[in-house]
Amino acid sequence: MLKDKFISSLVYVGGFEDIEKHQDFMLASSGLNNVSEQVYKLESESDENPENSLQARIQAIIQSVRSLQSGIQISKDNETKPSLIFSIQSVLSFDVLLEPTSDLSQLAGQLVVIMNIRGAKLSDLVCELTRCCLLGMNDQDRQEVLRWDAFTLLKLHKLVDRIVHEYKGKDVEGSVYRGLDQLLQYSALLDMTDAKCNANTFDLFVKSFPSELVTENESKLLISGRAEQLKEKQQFEIKGSKFSESRDVTMTLKADSTLHTIIRTFENTSMEQHEFENLLSVMFHIVKGSSFDLLLSAAASNGALTSLVTKLLLFNKGCQESMGESNKVAQNRAALFDVTFLMLVHVVQCFSVSVLPPEIQDGFFPRWARLCMTEPGHVKPLEAFKQLGGEESLVDGLLQQMMQGEIRTQVIKWNLVCASLHDVMKEILLGVEMETINSETYNRLILQLCSKLCCFPLCISCFRLILQLCSKLCCFPICISSWLISSAHFGAGEDEMSRRSIISTLEKFINSPGGEDTDTRPFYSKRNTMMVNILKKMKREMGEKILPEDNAGKSGLSVWFDKVWDGIWENQVLSISSTKEIARLHTTGGTHWFVHVLVEKITSQVYSHDVQRCTEMVFSMLHIDLAGNTLSLLLYLLPSILTGVSNKDVLCYPAGRALAKLTVSCLAALLTSKPCSPYSGKRKLRMGELDDLCNNQTQPVKLRKLTASESIQVAADGSLTQEQLIHQAHVGLFTLLRGVALESTLSPKLEFVSCILEECVQVGGEESLLLLNPLSLDLVQHLIKLQPNRFSVEVILRLFDPNLPQGRRNAVSALCLHRNIRAKNVSES
């Protein structure tokens, strides 16, 4: 009986139907242990082969009976699975580079879900996570690589700790040790990282793990294992490439400890006039060399970035107004306003404007940064500059002061000056255009305009003027730069600036030599260097024209994506630059386009191992906005393919099964994880966008039509939560599959439906039951009638939830139909 899979399956389902009888059955089977011991005593003196003995056969029966508790095991495919690194590397890269200030809750949840649906071990996940970090630390980007350093040394152990607490498996104890021990097999990668970082990196991040994850003895074993590898290679002097620069990664650890000292110093510093000079000295030590980037990376990893930004905003606001003080104090105040302004701009360029505390709304910088500042990949609208609060009387006063030959530094409000700069520049340009200001007067006015702070210089065509620009401070050019770049992108008619002229001006200003420090210009050279670096990043927004939103623009965007993809496919992982490009492409093209081009990359592969690897990489990259991309996949791409709108060749093997696996993986990741936010293009009206995504006029099959019978409670304003939208899309997918499978002939569409069901079963565990919850019995019966040999008994048994009465009835009906049809075919043959 136990050898018959059909009867075993019925017994398994019956155990859920009558729990008491099932317990009696299991209790009776446990008595076989006593029988086995008695048989062993009788056979102990016999010469019978132990493998063929009665006791061995009884033990096999006992094992078969016990296996009924978990059902018949599904035989796994013998194909070699791609490495787990392809499934997680993009997700980790998105969090490290695009969300460096995250609390790791979303990342840990996503990684645990990926591990579960891929059937990986916790030790394998720890190994591949650390391997991803080492690959990131070997990137060629000199500045952004510091984020990987800080994450690996300061944040990786926190991520692993979250994963261990969320993981519900049985192999938790010792998994972190086993994972780090597996990493030692990548000795070449460790050697390359050591040469790049001038340190024993394995030793550093092993010591960062607390004793709850890696015990002291385990830590000693890991460090000694790495020491043995290095001892064998002592005869070879490992050096970095002469074409790449090495760095001291231990500086990240020093920056972590220094950061707390700096914040305590800021907390004990007031905005009194006598504190300005000391505060300027502290600021100079922070920004010299690469110290500021190290501090920012460390602050983002240890959670101190908000405190640091808050203090800088406080200092910037506190010194923005000069009221009746000595000339020296006024100059120090202006310099402090300048350096804090530049530091805050640099922070926003690194982490986006979201790094500014939302509770801080007052002050010039938060308002200017949110409304007007040109961020990487985000140029603000030109109309926003009108909301800065510039005063016409101040514009006239500044123009009058410039005509008289000097802008005063005493009794002045720098915040109002910065808010009015674009209007001052507009008046000057208008005067030049109307020929009311001659060339000589224009040059003199520009020189006067930029002789105080460094926020102006982006509209000067004369190289001589650029050399004299910002002779005292360095924040005005940044304000004017943002205005000019916004004018180039959003200006129209007479207000639109020449892109070529602006780029030429930027290049001349960037290449101009900086000034020297003087008593009237404290720490000017470093401030000028910071300004130049900021303008270089702003200039990138002028490098390429914004692609139009028509068909030609989409094809041009696809060409751009192809170039990025070629580099990703060659390296097999996302680099720092490709991560940012993918985020920018996703924001520019939208979810529909993004999903479409990624699926095209899967279908363009020829060999099975390339298809598998590409599928895992695409699945990982879709996590940049998992909810939006999955909805686009379920509601746009799949319906267009299954209803005959798009190319049906994508359903053929091996691309068809890969697409089914991608669909199931994305859906399982959403259903089993908490609501997740996108890593790029975050907006306030997120739920409105998702709702529009689900019921847009361009959608091939309307979601409300697919789920018309579903009763879902909505909010008072008619909006749905992300979970409700995913639920509707989930039900809509199986409704669509049911309609597609009604065909009576075998086709790629029918095979795709079968692949979807098989992939859902392959996920295993509670995830499978959750995925297959909307599955109807008539769809399964229809597929069995068309292809009785397509599904095994093991697969059919797991298509329905045995914990529910209806699920048990459906499972028995499908099993009986499958057995009867196969028996009839055998008798007829």
RODRENDREN-815105 format. One record per residue (C-alpha): y, z, x. Coordinates in steps of 0.1 Angstrom, whole numbers, plus 5000, padded with zeros to 4 digits. Last residue first. Example, Ala and Ser with C-alpha at 12.3 -4.5 7.8 and 13.67 -1.06 7.14 Angstrom:
2
498950715137 495550785123 
//
This chain:
829
500547494971 500847594935 499547944941 501948004970 504947874950 504048104921 503648404944 507148324959 508648304925 507048624913 507948824944 511648724944 511948784906 510349134911 512649224940 515749104921 514849304890 513949614910 517349594929 519249544896 517649844880 518350064910 521949954911 522350024874 521050374879 523350434909 522150594941 520150284949 523350084956 522549714954 522149434980 520049665003 516649594988 517349224987 517949225025 514649405033 512649185009 513848885029 516348635016 516248255020 512648215010 513348204973 516047954978 517447814944 515848084923 516748354948 520448234948 520548244910 519048594909 521648724934 524548574914 523048704881 522849054895 526549084902 528149194935 531349404930 529949704951 528649484979 531249585004 531149954996 527349954997 527449785031 530050035045 527850325034 525350225060 524749875073 527049605085 524049365084 523949385046 527449255042 526648985067 523648875047 525748865015 528448655031 525848425047 524348355012 527748254999 528248035029 524947865023 525947784988 529147635000 527347435026 525247274998 521947324980 522047194945 522247384912 525947484915 526747824901 527347954936 531047864936 531748064905 529948374918 531648344951 535048334934 534248644914 532948804946 536348734963 538348854933 536649194934 537649234970 541149094964 541649344936 540449634957 542749524985 545749514962 544849854948 544450004983 547849864993 549550024963 550549824933 554049764918 554849744881 557949954884 556350244866 553350234890 550150044882 546850164869 544049914874 541849784846 539949484860 539049224834 541748984847 540549014883 540148644892 543148554870 545348834885 544348704919 545548354913 543348084929 544947834952 547948064959 551147854960 552648034930 552248374947 550148654932 548448834962 551148754988 553848854963 552149194960 551849224998 555549145002 556549394975 554449654993 556249605026 559749615013 561049815042 559949575069 557749585099 557549245116 554849345141 552149605145 551449605107 550849925088 547450065079 546150225048 543150445058 539950285069 536650195052 537849925028 540149765054 537649735082 534949625058 537149345045 538049225080 534449235091 533149065060 535548775063 534948735100 531248735095 531548475068 533748255090 531148285119 528448195095 530347875085 531347795121 527747775133 526747605111 528747415085 531347585063 534247465085 533247105076 534547165041 538147065051 540647215027 541147164989 537547174979 537447484959 535547674986 537947585013 541147644994 539647964980 538748085015 542148015031 544448145004 543248464986 540648615010 542148505043 545748565032 544648915020 542948975053 546048875072 548349095052 546149405054 545149365091 548649295103 548349285141 544649365134 544048985130 543948975168 540649175169 538948955143 540148655162 538648785195 535348875178 535148525162 535948355195 533148545213 530648445186 531748085185 531648055223 528048195223 527147945196 528447635215 530847395199 534147585192 536747415171 535747605140 536747935156 540147805168 540847665134 540248015120 543048135142 545447855131 544847925095 545248305098 548648275115 549848005091 549048215060 550248545077 553748425086 554848165112 557748355128 556448705126 552948605137 554348385165 556448675178 553448915177 551248655195 553948595221 554348965228 550549005233 550548685254 553148835278 551249155283 547948985287 545448935258 541848915269 539348635276 541448515305 540848145298 540848195260 544148395262 545848135284 544747845261 545848045231 549448075242 549747705247 548047635214 550447865197 553447675208 551847355196 551147525163 554847615160 555747255166 553347155138 554947415116 558447285124 557446935116 556147045083 559347225073 560447575082 562647465111 561947595146 564647815161 565847655192 564347785225 566047965254 568948135235 566948445225 565848465262 569548525271 569348865255 566748975280 568848845309 571849025294 570149355296 569149305332 572849215340 574149525322 571749745341 572849595374 576549655364 575750015356 574150055390 577149905408 579650115387 578350455397 581950595393 584650335387 588050505394 586750685425 585050365436 581550225434 581249855443 581249545422 578449315411 577948955423 577848685395 574548535387 574248695354 577748595344 577348235354 573948225336 575348375304 578348145303 576047835307 573847965279 576848015257 578147665264 574847515257 574447695224 577847585213 579247835189 579147795151 582347925133 583847575127 580847465107 578147725104 577148025125 573648175121 571948115154 574748045178 577048295160 574348555163 574148485201 577948515203 578048845185 575248995205 576848885237 580249035226 578749375221 576749355254 579849225273 581849535262 579449785278 579949755316 582949955329 585649895356 585849535369 583949415338 584849045344 586648955377 583748735389 583448595353 587048495354 586548285385 583548115369 585647975341 583747915309 584048265295 582248335262 579648595272 581548875289 582349155266 580349495268 581149595303 584149825299 587749835311 588749505328 587049285303 589849225278 592449205306 590548935324 590048755291 593748775284 594748645318 592348345315 593748265280 597348295292 596648045320 594747805298 597447795271 597347995239 598847835208 596547535214 594947585180 591547605197 592847845223 594348065197 591148065177 589248165208 591648455213 591448565177 587648545177 587448755209 589549025193 587449005161 584249045183 585749335201 586649535169 583649765166 583649815204 587249935203 586550155173 583750325192 585850355223 588550565205 591550575227 594050845238 593650745275 591950435288 594850195282 594349825282 596749645306 598949335309 601449345281 599649055264 596449265266 598149565250 599449345222 595949195217 594449545216 597049655191 596549355168 592749425169 593449795162 595549705132 592849485119 590349775120 586649725129 584249895105 580949775118 580149615084 581749275093 579349245122 576449215097 577748875085 576448715118 572848805110 570848985136 568748805162 565248945164 562648825190 563849065217 566749255201 570249125196 572349425184 574249375151 573149595122 570649845135 572149865170 575749875158 575050155133 573050365157 575650305184 578850395164 577950735152 576450855120 572950765108 570751005128 567951105104 566150775111 565750875148 566350555169 562950425181 562850185152 565549975170 562949815191 560849985219 561949815252 565149645240 566049965221 565650175252 567749935273 570549945247 570350325247 570750325285 573650085284 575550295258 574750615278 576150445309 579350325292 580150645273 579750835305 581950595324 584650615296 584550995298 584650995336 587750765334 589350985308 588651295329 590251125359 593351015339 593951355325 593451435288 595151365255 592451245232 589651025245 586950945218 583550805225 582451095247 580551305221 578951005204 577350875236 576251225246 574651295212 572950945212 571551015247 570251355235 568551205205 567050925226 565451185249 564151395221 562651095204 561050975236 559251305242 555951205225 553751215256 553150845258 556650715249 558250965272 556050865301 556950495296 560650585292 560550795323 558950525344 561450275331 564350505340 563050575375 562650205384 565550215408 568350445397 568650515360 567750885359 569550975392 572750815378 572450995345 572251325364 575351245384 577251145352 576251475336 577751665366 580951465364 581251505326 580551885324 584251985331 585351795300 583051995277 580251795260 577652075266 574652075289 571752325284 569752085261 570351805286 568952005314 565852095293 565451725286 565651645323 563051915333 560651785306 561051435320 560351535355 556751645346 555951305330 557851125357 555551285384 552551165365 553950815363 554850825400 551150865407 550850495399 552450405432 552950035430 551549715445 553249385445 551449055440 551448735462 550148925492 547149025471 546349395471 544349545499 540849675502 539949745538 536249675541 534349915564 535050195539 533250005512 530150225511 532350535510 534250395481 531150365460 530050715470 533450845460 533150685426 529850875420 531351195434 534251165409 531751115380 529451395390 532451635395 533751545361 530351605345 530251955362 533652045349 532851925314 534251605300 535351605264 536051975257 536852015294 540051805289 540151445302 543051385326 540751445356 538851135348 542150945345 543151025381 539750995398 539250645384 542750545395 542050635432 545550545442 547750265456 548150115421 547249745428 544649835454 543050095432 543049855403 541249595423 538649845435 538149965399 537649605387 535149535415 533349865407 532649765371 529249945371 531350275374 532450225338 529050315326 529650665339 532850685319 530950605288 528150845296 530651125302 532451055269 529151045251 527951385264 527751535229 528751285203 525351115198 524851215161 527450995145 530451105123 533250985146 536651105135 536751405159 535351195188 537950915181 540851165181 539651305215 539250955229 542850875219 544151195235 542251115267 543850775268 547450915264 548751035297 546950855325 545850535307 548850515284 551350575312 549850315334 549550065306 553250125297 554150075334 552649725331 555749635310 557949645341 556149445368 554349205345 551349075366 548749265347 546249475366 547049795347 546049605315 542649535329 542149895337 543149995302 540749755287 537949895309 538850245296 538450135261 535249945270 533650255284 534750485256 533450235230 530050205248 529750585249 530350605211 527550355205 528050025188 526749915154 529449655150 530549785117 530650145131 532450065163 535049855145 535650145120 536050395148 538550165166 540550125134 540750505128 541750575164 544450315163 545950445130 545950805142 547250715177 550550905172 552450575179 555350565204 554050275224 553750065192 554049695204 552749735239 550150015237 549249965200 549049585202 547049595234 544549835219 543949605189 543749305212 541149465234 538949605205 536649325193 536449135226 535749455245 532649515224 530749255244 529448955225 525948995209 522948835225 520848675198 517648855189 518848915154 518049255140 515049335119 516049525088 514349865084 512549935052 514050235034 515550545048 513150795031 510450535032 510250575069 508650915064 505750755046 505250505074 505350775101 502750975082 500550655079 500850595116 499950955123 496750905102 495850595121 496250775154 494151065142 491450835131 491150695166 491950335175 494650425201 492750725214 489750505222 486650695211 484750885237 484351195215 485051555226 488451575211 487451385180 486651685158 489651885170 491951585165 490651535130 491751895122 495251835136 495651515116 494551685084 497151945089 499751685095 498551495064 499851785044 503351645049 502351355027 501951594998 505451735003 506851375005 505151284972 506251614956 509851534967 509651184952 508251334920 511251564918 513851284928 512751044900 515050744902 516050774938 512550794950 511650504927 513850274949 511850364980 508550334962 509549994949 510449884984 507150004997 505449804970 507249484980 506849555017 503049575014 501849765045 502450095028 500050005000 
//
